[in-house]
Amino acid sequence: MKQEVEKRKPEGLLDHLALAVTTFGVGYLPIAPGTWGSMVGVGIYFAVTHLVESFALAFRSNISEFGWNPFLSWVHSIVLVTFLLFTLLGIWAAGRSTELFGDLDPSQAVVDEVIGQLIVFVFVPFGIGWPFVLAGFLLFRLFDIWKPFPIDSLQALPGGIGVCADDILAGVYAGICLSIIYAVSLSI
């Protein structure tokens, strides 16, 4: 059941920024925009992984006497803080876009799928192989569509948090499953 809100036309830079962040361009696709949004999340994961691995290679000579790379620790911290800021931006943008689409959970909003998909990969190490990335993608889509308790009830939250919270929890569920699969694969 679609819940409508009074629709308004975009006015100014902030409305257009909110639409761009909320839709990532793929939200306007007529078929399966959520799946496309999840694919954007996978693409972002691959790009960040490539960046982190490049950073690790560039600073491999800086390994401390204890066997860890302090520069790489900073890179991981920066990635996590950036992801947190992106999540907050996505929640803001989704909330602002609900008025622009005239719907409390517009199908064009895919930033929630991007956030949820990225959360899945927080549960496993950077640079996991493509079979695990595919498993993470499929697990997230499963939980996002199935919406086991209490995922479905989170959509009732107000504004952008209502748009994103269900996908955030679906990402946590999928991430837990992926981490178990990853751990089992290491022990085999």
Residue pairs with C-beta under 8 A, 6 or more apart in sequence:
2 103
2 104
2 105
3 103
3 104
3 105
4 102
4 103
4 104
5 98
5 99
5 102
5 103
5 104
6 99
6 102
7 99
7 100
7 101
7 102
8 99
8 100
8 102
9 100
10 16
10 19
10 100
14 96
15 96
15 100
17 93
18 92
18 93
18 96
18 97
18 100
19 93
19 97
19 100
21 89
21 90
21 93
21 111
22 90
22 93
22 94
22 96
22 97
22 106
22 108
22 109
22 110
22 111
23 97
23 108
23 109
23 110
23 111
24 37
24 40
24 110
24 111
24 114
26 33
26 36
26 37
26 39
26 40
26 110
27 33
27 36
27 37
27 106
27 107
27 108
27 109
27 110
28 108
29 36
33 107
33 108
33 110
34 107
34 110
34 113
34 141
34 144
35 113
35 141
36 110
37 110
37 111
37 112
37 113
37 114
37 117
38 113
38 114
38 116
38 117
38 137
38 140
38 141
38 144
39 137
40 110
40 113
40 114
40 117
41 113
41 114
41 115
41 116
41 117
41 118
42 117
42 133
42 136
42 137
44 114
44 118
45 117
45 118
45 121
45 133
46 133
48 79
48 126
49 126
49 127
52 72
52 75
52 76
52 79
52 126
52 127
53 126
53 127
55 71
55 72
55 75
56 69
56 72
56 75
59 69
59 71
59 72
60 69
62 69
62 70
62 71
63 69
64 70
76 126
80 122
83 118
83 122
86 115
87 115
87 164
87 168
90 111
90 112
90 114
90 115
90 160
90 164
91 159
91 160
91 161
91 163
91 164
92 160
93 111
93 160
94 109
94 111
94 112
94 159
94 160
94 163
94 164
95 159
95 160
95 161
95 163
96 160
97 106
97 108
97 109
97 160
98 104
98 105
98 106
98 109
98 159
98 160
98 163
101 108
101 109
104 162
104 163
105 155
105 162
105 163
106 163
109 163
111 163
111 164
112 163
112 164
112 166
112 167
112 168
113 140
113 144
113 167
115 164
115 167
115 168
115 171
116 140
116 144
116 164
116 167
116 168
116 170
116 171
116 174
117 136
117 137
117 140
117 171
118 171
119 168
119 171
119 172
119 174
119 175
120 136
120 137
120 139
120 140
120 171
120 174
120 175
120 178
121 128
121 133
121 136
121 175
121 178
122 175
123 175
123 176
123 178
123 179
124 132
124 136
124 175
124 178
124 179
124 182
128 182
132 178
132 181
132 182
132 185
135 178
135 181
136 174
136 175
136 178
139 173
139 174
139 177
139 178
140 170
140 171
140 174
142 174
143 151
143 170
143 171
143 173
143 174
144 166
144 167
144 170
147 166
147 170
148 173
150 169
151 166
151 169
151 170
151 173
152 166
154 162
154 165
154 166
154 169
155 162
155 163
155 165
155 166
156 162
157 165
